[in-house]
Amino acid sequence: MYVKVIKNFAKKEELKILNEWCLDNFEHNFQYYKDAHMDPYLEGSRFTTRLCNEIDHKSENIFINYPKVSYDIQDRIIKFFHLENCKKPPSFVDGIVNGIGFEGGSICNHIDPEYFENTYTLHCNIISQKSDSGGVTIIENVEYDIEEGDLLCYIVSELHHEVTATVGKKNRILWVFGFCIDNEKLEEIFY
């Protein structure tokens, strides 16, 4: 299966900065975030900086002032998997998405799009803050209850995935680093 977990990929100090940025911007720069509408039972339970796919991003001048540490982590992912020549999903700003999930919120089972012909969409996810419980990623019916700072990489355009409901008052904060990879890179990463 096209899933890989790398333990302790992000440092505690980096996670702290990512969490502070998310919580501060969710409160003060709410225009960065949109309701993901991915929970069929609870409206307004998960917000994301991911843009709507129907927007023509080439004509949009969209800028999000992500923290430097998010680009440092992205660079580490690129070097680790040799992704220097891979495109990034057009619905991501700079190849990065930040999401925040609130108590009771879940993400429905889905598959993400392939953005470019003959590519697969790869997400490399880091949870910078786990909810008190719940918020577990399920990929093709297998649970991946990763720890804060672990890197969870998988082919979202091929594998059904979802997230269980978060429990407790502690918000689940997720960082997604997206890439569009070809067959050769797929084999290199997952085999």
N, C-alpha and C positions, 0 to 999 in steps of 0.2 A: 504494500500500500504506500502511497506517496505522502508519508508523514515522517517527520523527524523532530526530535526534541533535543535541545542542547541546554544542559543545566547551567544555571548561574551565568548566563550570557551578559546580563546587565548588572552593574554594581549597585549596591544599596544607595550610595550617594547619588547615582544617576536616577534611580527610581524616585528618590525624594524630590529631585528637581522636576522630573516629569509630572509627578502628582501635584506639586505646588503650581506648576504652569497650568495644568488642566483645571484644577479647582478655581484658580484665580480667573482664568479666561472664561470658564463657564459662567462665572458670576458677573464679570465686567465686560467681556467681549462676546456676548451671547450670539452675535451675528455669525461667528465662526461655526456655530453648531446648528444642526437640523435634527428634528425627530426622525429617527431611523425607520419608524413604522414597520419594525420587524417582529413585534410582539403582537400576536393576534388577540391577546386577552387584555392587555394593559397599555393604554395610550400614554405617551409621554414618559415612558420608563427607560428609554435609552436614546442618547443623543450622540451625534457623530459629526466630525468635520468633513466626512466624505460628501462629495457633491453629487447631486442628482445626475444620473447617466445621460439624461436627455439634454443637458446643457451643452452647448457648443463651446468647449473650453478654449478653443483657439481664439475666439472672439472675446473671451472674458479676461479681464485683468484681475485675477484672483490671487490674493496674497494672504498667507497666514504666517504670523511671526512665531513659528515653532521655536522651542528652545534649542540652543546649540547642541546640547547633549543628545537630542533626538537625531540630529545629523551625524553626530559621532557614532551612535549605535548603527545607523543606516550604513555608514562607511565600513564599519566592522563587519556587518552582514555581507556587504558587497565584496569585501576582501576575502572573507571566510569561504564564500561559495563561488567566487570569481564571476560576479555578475556585472562587471564593468560595462559590458556592451549590451545589456538588456534594457528594453524600454520599461517605463513605469506606467501603471494604469492611468488613463486620462482622467478618471474621476477622483484621483488623489492629488492633493497639492504637494508638489515636490516628492511624490512617491510615498507620502506619509499620511496616515489617518489616525486621529485620536478619538476615542469613544468613552463615554461615561454611562454606566448603567446603575439604575436606582432600585431600591428594594422591590422585590416581586417581579422585576423585569426579566424577560427571557428573549431569545432570538429563535425564530421559527426555523425549521429545517429548510435548507435551500442550497442551491449551487450558484456561484457567481459567474458572471459572463467571461468569455474570452474576448479580450479587447482588440487583438490583432490576429490576422489570419495566420494559421500554423503556429500558434503559441498557446501556452497554458498560463493561467493566472496563478502565481505563487504568492501566498501571504506568509509573512514571517511576523508572528505575533508575540508581544511581550505584555504580560499583565503587570502593571506597575503597582497596582493596589487591588488585592482580592477582597471580595465581599466577606462578611462574617462566615457565610457558608453558601453553597450553591454556586452558580456562575461557572459551571463546568462545561468545557467544550466537548461536544460529542461529534466524532467524525466517523461516518459509516458505522454507527451503532457502537463505537468504542469510545469510552470516556478518557479524556486527557485532562486530569486535574493538576495542571502545572502550578508551580510555585511562582511567587513574585520574582521576576528577573530571568526566569527560564524563557528560552526561545522555542516557540512551537511553529514549525514550518509545514505547510501542506498545500496541495494543489486544489484551490477552492473552486476552480472551473470544472473539476472532474469528480470531486468527492462531496457527497451530501454532508452538511454540517449544521450544527445548531448549538445553542447555549442554554443550559438549564436556568431556572429562575434564581435570581440572587435572593439571599436571605439576610436580614439584618440591616442596620442603618449605615454600615460602611459601604460606600459606593465602589463598584468594580470599574477600574480604569484600565483601558486597553490601548495599546499602540500597535498599529498595523503598518508594516513596511511591505509595499507591493512591488512585484516584478512580473514581467511578461517574458516567459522563457520558452526556448524551442526544445525539440526532442532530445538533442544532444545534451543540453544543460539539465534536462529532466533526469536523464540516465546518470549523469555525473553526480547529481545531488542525492538521488534516492537509491542508487544501486552500488 
